[in-house]
Amino acid sequence: MSEAVQEAGLKGVLFSRSRRRRSAGAARWQSWVGGGWVILSVLVVLVPLLYLVSISFMTQGQIAAGILVPTEPAAGNWKRALDSAVPRGVLNSLLASVSGALLTLALALPGAWAMARFRTGGVLLSGLILSPWLLPPIVAIIPLLTLLRVLGLTNSLPGLILVYALMNVPVAIWLLDGFIRRLPVEIEEAGRLDGAGEWQLLLRIVTPMLVPALIAVGVIVAILNYNELLFATFLTQSEDVQTVPVLLAGMLSERVQDFGRIAASSLLAVVPVFTIAVLLQRYLIEGLTSGAMK
């Protein structure tokens, strides 16, 4: 009897060790696969940017030859890019995108709070809130041109800011809805018991708790505005109010493209987006992860 027990115990120990080896092997395999996927993702993102940097230091002859790294780096492309309208276009894009995002948040926060807490509009409004945002943007060009002409805001940054602010309200409401639903209702009820009105609750209690979410949604909306091309092309005609995507598209439509200058100008346009993403990375991750569960 004791021999049978010892044999069973030995088999159990061997099985346990074998199971641990398999688990360790599977963990190592998953680690290798995850690391390889991360490296591949980084290469997919960085290789085009690095080649863009390389092109920005090439002459037209070197670009036509198809080389990857310039043999004799030329800084003339950067000088031409800095002397062009691109820096002003970057400033216009930043002003339009940031101002539009702030106005979007100011409009979307009360709407999202009303829908999440008071069921405003019911299921119908909640389901239809994104439908205008999903339409092809080209269908809104003529109505927007007409409205801006009536308001006297055609070919101006305030008009473009207004359009950016209004067109992203649905997606901002949709994103903020998940954040608001995760907030404890008891805090708002305690505020009502203390005599706070609805606007006081929103501004003094709800908004401070939503700061990471507001930053995350604001960054997303600002990047959408910064990269927008269609509305900026039709609503701004003067070079002094055009955004950087419109100016870059104009360079590509020239009869003879100066790819070195285009590469340098594109890198100038990319710098603000990367800077904002790096500086606000902590808030962006915190906001997105806190609203991951709806």
C-alpha positions as CSV (number, residue, x, y, z in Angstrom):
1,M,0.0,0.0,0.0
2,S,2.8,2.4,0.9
3,E,4.6,1.6,-2.4
4,A,1.4,2.5,-4.4
5,V,1.1,5.7,-2.5
6,Q,4.8,6.6,-3.1
7,E,4.4,5.8,-6.8
8,A,1.3,7.9,-7.1
9,G,3.1,10.8,-5.3
10,L,6.0,10.5,-7.6
11,K,3.8,10.6,-10.6
12,G,2.1,13.6,-9.2
13,V,5.4,15.4,-8.7
14,L,6.5,14.5,-12.2
15,F,3.2,15.7,-13.7
16,S,3.4,18.9,-11.7
17,R,6.9,19.6,-12.9
18,S,6.0,18.8,-16.5
19,R,3.0,21.2,-16.3
20,R,5.2,23.9,-14.9
21,R,7.7,23.4,-17.7
22,R,4.8,23.7,-20.3
23,S,3.5,26.8,-18.6
24,A,7.0,28.4,-18.5
25,G,7.5,27.5,-22.2
26,A,4.1,28.9,-23.1
27,A,4.9,32.1,-21.2
28,R,8.3,32.5,-22.9
29,W,6.6,31.9,-26.3
30,Q,4.0,34.5,-25.6
31,S,6.7,36.9,-24.4
32,W,8.6,36.4,-27.6
33,V,5.5,36.9,-29.8
34,G,4.5,40.0,-27.8
35,G,8.0,41.4,-28.1
36,G,8.2,40.7,-31.8
37,W,4.8,42.3,-32.4
38,V,5.9,45.4,-30.5
39,I,9.1,45.7,-32.5
40,L,7.2,45.2,-35.8
41,S,4.7,47.9,-34.8
42,V,7.5,50.3,-33.9
43,L,9.2,49.7,-37.2
44,V,6.0,50.2,-39.1
45,V,5.6,53.6,-37.4
46,L,9.2,54.8,-37.4
47,V,10.6,53.6,-40.8
48,P,8.4,55.9,-42.9
49,L,9.3,58.9,-40.6
50,L,13.0,58.0,-40.7
51,Y,12.9,57.9,-44.5
52,L,11.0,61.2,-44.5
53,V,13.9,62.7,-42.5
54,S,16.4,61.2,-45.0
55,I,14.5,62.7,-48.0
56,S,14.4,66.1,-46.3
57,F,18.2,66.2,-46.6
58,M,18.4,65.0,-50.2
59,T,18.8,66.9,-53.4
60,Q,16.4,66.2,-56.3
61,G,19.1,64.1,-58.0
62,Q,19.6,61.9,-55.0
63,I,15.8,61.4,-54.6
64,A,15.5,60.5,-58.3
65,A,18.3,58.0,-57.8
66,G,16.3,56.2,-55.2
67,I,19.0,56.1,-52.5
68,L,17.9,55.6,-48.8
69,V,20.5,57.8,-47.1
70,P,21.9,61.0,-48.6
71,T,25.6,60.8,-49.5
72,E,25.9,64.6,-49.0
73,P,23.2,66.0,-46.7
74,A,21.7,69.2,-48.0
75,A,20.0,71.7,-45.6
76,G,18.5,73.8,-48.3
77,N,15.2,71.9,-48.2
78,W,14.7,73.0,-44.5
79,K,15.6,76.6,-45.3
80,R,13.0,76.7,-48.1
81,A,10.4,75.1,-45.9
82,L,11.0,77.6,-43.1
83,D,10.9,80.5,-45.5
84,S,7.6,79.3,-47.0
85,A,4.0,79.6,-45.6
86,V,4.3,76.3,-43.7
87,P,5.3,77.7,-40.3
88,R,2.3,80.0,-40.4
89,G,0.1,77.1,-41.6
90,V,1.3,75.1,-38.6
91,L,0.3,77.9,-36.3
92,N,-3.1,78.2,-38.0
93,S,-3.6,74.5,-37.6
94,L,-2.7,74.6,-33.9
95,L,-5.0,77.5,-33.3
96,A,-7.9,76.0,-35.2
97,S,-7.5,72.5,-33.7
98,V,-7.0,73.5,-30.1
99,S,-9.7,76.2,-30.1
100,G,-12.1,73.9,-31.9
101,A,-11.4,71.1,-29.4
102,L,-12.0,73.4,-26.4
103,L,-15.3,74.6,-27.8
104,T,-16.3,71.0,-28.6
105,L,-15.7,69.9,-25.0
106,A,-17.7,72.9,-23.8
107,L,-20.6,71.8,-25.9
108,A,-20.3,68.1,-25.5
109,L,-19.8,67.8,-21.7
110,P,-23.3,69.1,-20.7
111,G,-24.9,67.0,-23.5
112,A,-23.1,63.8,-22.4
113,W,-23.9,64.4,-18.7
114,A,-27.6,65.0,-19.5
115,M,-27.7,61.8,-21.6
116,A,-25.8,59.7,-19.1
117,R,-27.5,60.9,-15.9
118,F,-31.0,62.1,-16.9
119,R,-31.6,59.8,-20.0
120,T,-32.2,62.9,-22.1
121,G,-33.5,61.8,-25.5
122,G,-33.8,58.2,-24.4
123,V,-32.4,55.3,-26.4
124,L,-33.2,57.0,-29.7
125,L,-30.9,60.0,-29.1
126,S,-28.2,57.8,-27.7
127,G,-28.3,55.6,-30.9
128,L,-28.5,58.5,-33.3
129,I,-25.9,60.8,-31.8
130,L,-23.1,59.5,-34.1
131,S,-25.1,59.3,-37.3
132,P,-24.3,62.8,-38.6
133,W,-20.6,62.3,-37.9
134,L,-20.6,59.1,-39.9
135,L,-21.9,60.8,-43.1
136,P,-19.5,61.7,-45.9
137,P,-18.2,65.2,-45.0
138,I,-18.6,66.4,-48.6
139,V,-22.4,66.5,-48.2
140,A,-22.0,69.4,-45.7
141,I,-19.8,71.6,-47.7
142,I,-22.5,73.7,-49.5
143,P,-24.7,74.2,-46.4
144,L,-21.6,75.2,-44.4
145,L,-20.4,77.6,-47.0
146,T,-23.9,79.2,-47.1
147,L,-24.1,79.5,-43.3
148,L,-20.6,81.0,-43.0
149,R,-21.4,83.5,-45.7
150,V,-24.5,84.6,-43.8
151,L,-22.4,84.9,-40.6
152,G,-19.6,86.7,-42.5
153,L,-17.0,84.0,-41.5
154,T,-16.0,82.7,-44.8
155,N,-12.2,82.4,-45.5
156,S,-11.4,83.0,-41.8
157,L,-10.0,81.0,-38.9
158,P,-13.0,81.8,-36.6
159,G,-15.3,80.2,-39.2
160,L,-13.1,77.1,-39.5
161,I,-12.9,76.9,-35.7
162,L,-16.7,76.9,-35.5
163,V,-17.0,74.2,-38.1
164,Y,-14.4,72.0,-36.3
165,A,-16.1,72.5,-33.0
166,L,-19.6,71.5,-34.2
167,M,-18.6,68.6,-36.4
168,N,-16.8,66.7,-33.5
169,V,-19.5,67.2,-30.9
170,P,-21.1,63.8,-31.6
171,V,-17.9,61.8,-31.2
172,A,-17.0,63.8,-28.1
173,I,-20.4,63.1,-26.5
174,W,-20.0,59.4,-27.4
175,L,-16.6,59.2,-25.8
176,L,-17.5,61.2,-22.7
177,D,-20.6,59.2,-22.1
178,G,-18.6,56.1,-21.0
179,F,-16.4,58.2,-18.6
180,I,-19.5,59.8,-17.0
181,R,-21.3,56.5,-16.4
182,R,-18.3,55.3,-14.4
183,L,-18.5,58.2,-11.9
184,P,-20.2,57.3,-8.6
185,V,-23.7,58.7,-8.6
186,E,-23.5,59.0,-4.7
187,I,-21.1,62.0,-5.0
188,E,-23.7,63.9,-7.1
189,E,-26.5,63.0,-4.8
190,A,-24.5,64.3,-1.8
191,G,-23.9,67.5,-3.6
192,R,-27.7,67.9,-4.2
193,L,-28.3,67.3,-0.5
194,D,-25.9,70.1,0.2
195,G,-28.0,72.4,-2.0
196,A,-25.9,72.5,-5.1
197,G,-27.8,73.1,-8.4
198,E,-27.3,71.1,-11.5
199,W,-24.9,73.5,-13.1
200,Q,-22.9,73.7,-9.9
201,L,-22.8,69.9,-9.8
202,L,-21.5,69.8,-13.3
203,L,-18.9,72.5,-13.0
204,R,-17.7,72.0,-9.4
205,I,-18.1,68.2,-8.9
206,V,-18.3,66.3,-12.2
207,T,-15.8,68.4,-14.2
208,P,-12.9,68.1,-11.8
209,M,-13.3,64.3,-11.7
210,L,-13.4,64.2,-15.5
211,V,-10.1,66.1,-16.0
212,P,-8.2,63.1,-17.3
213,A,-11.1,62.1,-19.6
214,L,-11.5,65.7,-20.9
215,I,-7.8,65.8,-21.7
216,A,-7.9,62.5,-23.5
217,V,-11.0,63.4,-25.5
218,G,-9.6,66.9,-26.2
219,V,-6.4,65.5,-27.6
220,I,-8.2,63.1,-29.8
221,V,-10.5,65.8,-31.1
222,A,-7.6,68.2,-31.6
223,I,-5.6,65.7,-33.6
224,L,-8.7,65.0,-35.8
225,N,-9.0,68.8,-36.4
226,Y,-5.2,69.2,-37.0
227,N,-5.3,66.5,-39.7
228,E,-8.5,67.6,-41.4
229,L,-8.2,68.6,-45.0
230,L,-11.6,68.7,-46.8
231,F,-13.3,71.5,-44.8
232,A,-10.1,73.5,-44.6
233,T,-9.6,73.3,-48.4
234,F,-13.1,74.6,-49.2
235,L,-13.5,77.1,-46.3
236,T,-10.1,78.8,-46.5
237,Q,-8.8,80.3,-49.7
238,S,-6.2,82.9,-48.6
239,E,-2.8,81.5,-47.8
240,D,-2.5,83.5,-44.6
241,V,-5.5,81.5,-43.0
242,Q,-4.9,78.1,-44.6
243,T,-3.9,75.2,-42.4
244,V,-0.8,73.0,-42.9
245,P,-2.6,70.1,-44.6
246,V,-4.0,72.4,-47.3
247,L,-0.5,73.9,-47.9
248,L,1.1,70.4,-48.1
249,A,-1.6,69.3,-50.6
250,G,-0.9,72.5,-52.6
251,M,2.8,71.5,-52.8
252,L,1.9,68.1,-54.2
253,S,-0.3,69.6,-56.9
254,E,2.5,71.7,-58.3
255,R,3.7,70.9,-61.8
256,V,7.2,70.0,-60.6
257,Q,7.2,68.6,-57.0
258,D,10.1,69.5,-54.8
259,F,10.1,66.3,-52.7
260,G,12.9,67.5,-50.4
261,R,11.0,70.6,-49.4
262,I,7.8,68.7,-49.1
263,A,9.5,66.2,-46.7
264,A,10.9,69.0,-44.6
265,S,7.5,70.8,-44.5
266,S,5.8,67.5,-43.5
267,L,8.2,67.0,-40.6
268,L,7.5,70.6,-39.5
269,A,3.8,69.7,-39.5
270,V,4.4,66.4,-37.6
271,V,6.4,68.0,-34.7
272,P,3.5,69.7,-32.9
273,V,1.4,66.4,-32.9
274,F,4.3,64.4,-31.5
275,T,5.1,67.0,-28.9
276,I,1.5,67.1,-27.6
277,A,1.2,63.3,-27.6
278,V,4.5,63.1,-25.5
279,L,3.6,65.8,-23.1
280,L,0.1,64.6,-22.4
281,Q,0.8,60.9,-22.7
282,R,0.2,60.2,-19.0
283,Y,-3.2,62.0,-19.1
284,L,-4.1,60.4,-22.4
285,I,-3.5,56.9,-21.1
286,E,-5.1,57.5,-17.8
287,G,-8.2,59.0,-19.4
288,L,-8.6,56.2,-22.1
289,T,-8.1,53.4,-19.6
290,S,-10.5,54.9,-17.0
291,G,-13.2,55.0,-19.7
292,A,-12.4,51.6,-21.3
293,M,-15.4,50.0,-19.7
294,K,-18.8,51.3,-20.7
